[in-house]
Structure formats: C-alpha cells, structure tokens
Amino acid sequence: MGTVVAFDERRGLGEIEGPDGARFSFQCTRIADGSRVVTVGAPVTFRVVAGLLGRWEATDIEKS
C-alpha cells in the first residue's frame, strides 16, 4: 500500500511513498490498468523491483 506523491502526466513519471516513508519512482507504463494516468494523493498498491539505473522502482501499480 502506498500513496502517489508526485506525477508529471506530460513526462509520464511519478513517485509513490510507501507506508514506511520510502519513495519509489515509476513510469506511467507500470500502471496495471493501462490508463497511464494516476492522481496525486491516490492510494495505490504496488510491487518494488530493481530498476535499470540500479535503484528500486514501483511496478504493477493498482489504484485502490
């Protein structure tokens, strides 16, 4: 469980904050329903995976 704390629709990039305060970047293509849009402040569920740049990223993002 987490909350979307930032999302730039034009760039398709955002950030989710987990329950422990950790933040994870994501790309709009990682939104599970294919919508490519999510509202800042929306509660979401997600998985954390190793990203291409050596940092943890959110994926399988589902709006709660």
C-alpha positions in Angstrom: 0.0 0.0 0.0 1.2 3.5 -0.7 0.3 7.0 -1.9 1.1 8.8 -5.2 3.1 11.8 -4.1 4.1 13.2 -7.5 3.1 12.6 -11.1 4.0 14.5 -14.2 1.5 13.5 -16.9 3.4 15.1 -19.7 6.6 13.1 -18.9 4.8 10.0 -17.6 6.9 9.9 -14.5 5.9 9.8 -10.9 6.7 8.8 -7.3 5.0 6.7 -4.7 5.6 6.8 -1.0 5.2 3.5 0.9 3.9 3.1 4.4 7.4 3.3 5.9 8.1 6.6 4.1 10.3 5.1 1.4 9.8 6.6 -2.0 9.9 4.8 -5.3 9.9 6.2 -8.8 7.7 4.8 -11.6 6.8 5.2 -15.2 3.2 5.5 -16.4 3.6 2.2 -18.3 3.8 0.5 -14.9 0.2 1.3 -14.1 -1.6 -2.0 -14.2 -4.9 -0.9 -15.8 -3.1 0.6 -18.8 -4.6 4.1 -18.3 -1.1 5.7 -18.0 -2.6 8.4 -15.6 -2.9 8.5 -11.8 -3.9 11.3 -9.5 -1.5 12.7 -6.9 -2.8 11.6 -3.5 -4.4 8.4 -4.8 -3.9 5.3 -2.6 -2.3 2.5 -4.6 -0.9 -1.0 -4.2 2.4 -1.8 -6.0 5.4 -4.1 -6.1 9.0 -3.0 -5.8 11.6 -4.2 -8.4 15.2 -3.4 -9.2 15.2 -0.7 -11.9 17.6 -0.2 -14.9 19.6 2.5 -13.1 20.4 0.5 -10.0 17.6 1.8 -7.8 14.3 0.4 -6.7 11.2 1.3 -8.7 7.5 0.7 -8.3 5.6 -1.6 -10.8 2.2 -3.3 -11.1 0.6 -0.1 -9.7 -3.1 -0.5 -9.0 -5.4 2.2 -7.8 -7.1 1.3 -4.5 
